[in-house]
Structures are given as C-alpha cells and as structure tokens.
Amino acid sequence: MSIDHEGATPVYRQLAALLRGQIERGELAPGRRVPTEAALAHTYGLGRDSVRKALRLLRDAGLIESVQGRGTFVKESAGDGLPAGEGGQA
C-alpha cells in the first residue's frame, strides 16, 4: 500500500490508516517497535510533521505508545481504532 500524495485525503491520515491496517493484520505486532519517524518519512516520501501527526492519531486511538528513550511501540491491548472520521481512505 502506498500514499497518494495528490489525493483528497491528507497524507498523515493515509499513513495513520496504513499503519492501523498493519497493526490490525498483525504485521506490527503488540509490543513490537513501530518504525522511527525518520524511517517512515523516508519510506513513504513524507515530511516529519506528517509522520508525527499520523503517529499522534494512532496514539490518541490507543493503538501505540511512546516510551521516552526507547521508541514507539504497538500497545499490548490496542484500542478500538481511530476516532470517527480519522481513518481516511488509503
């Protein structure tokens, strides 16, 4: 899955939906580290601010948590998903 840089859905919402899908499918398993902001920015051709917004959506949804000095991880018991209207179409 890729990011549509020309699409109507903001790129940060597309990235959040993409990562959410990976979490739901178990590709990003509970307790495992989420790729770094820099890695996500490079992989998907996004700016760091867009990546940070996407990660904030996932954190607010209870899917990931950040541990200072260690990184960002998929929560052991992920929440119900993104808040209404935040998933977007990827």
Secondary structure, DSSP 4 states (H G I P E B T S, - for coil): ----TTSSS-HHHHHHHHHHHHHHTTSS-TTPBPPPHHHHHHHHT--HHHHHHHHHHHHHTTSEEEETTTEEEE-TT--S-SPTT-S---
